[in-house]
Amino acid sequence: GAVVSQHPSWVICKSGTSVKIECRSLDFQATTMFWYRQFPKQSLMLMATSNEGSKATYEQGVEKDKFLINHASLTLSTLTVTSAHPEDSSFYICSAAGQGQETQYFGPGTRLLVL
Amino acid sequence: GDSVTQMEGPVTLSEEAFLTINCTYTATGYPSLFWYVQYPGEGLQLLLKATKADDKGSNKGFEATYRKETTSFHLEKGSVQVSDSAVYFCALGHGGGSEKLVFGKGMKLTVNP
């Protein structure tokens, strides 16, 4: 099946710094990518949907100026957590879907810890 | 808004035991329903899906039937294996699976030999 990778797999940063997470579709062109976050013992919550070459669509309650999403190519989307704070510590998961595909493929996730 | 409620674990079973993971949903319209599985260290993978009422999705010995009258999509397997140890997520969407999804909390299953 199609493969989606994320980098880094885990990151620790100091409060106030920015962190960038990459999501890549390795063997298909992803016209749409989704970013989710998951708190312990909670469900995956969709943060935003990005289409290649367009601005991301954010879910209600997600700060677009804090969680910057860029989908500049058909194989790469990035999520930048700006001025990270401890409450941003979470597990961030991306998924990708190509044109005509009936399913989305998930990355393995990135665990972020903000100290 | 749309929501998914599923059994919370963790659950530990012996090999060859019967498995049921309950999942119910609330949604507008007629959603598609999915079960995803996440093996340790890997991303979520689609296990099975059903796109309309009374459809049965099946894969790798797992089955789930879309029950509109009870708004449920329970996952079952007659005889689990150690390799089925994973986290299972129930989800819904309003398409075939490439659209945004609403997930349940996930349930961790451990199968012992």
Interface residues (C-beta under 8 A of the other chain):
Chain A: G1 V4 T32 F34 Y36 K41 Q42 S43 L44 M45 L46 T49 I93 S95 A97 Q101 E102 T103 Q104 Y105 F106 G107 P108 G109
Chain B: V4 E8 Y36 Q38 G41 E42 G43 L44 Q45 L46 K49 F89 G96 G97 S98 K100 L101 V102 F103 G104 K105 G106
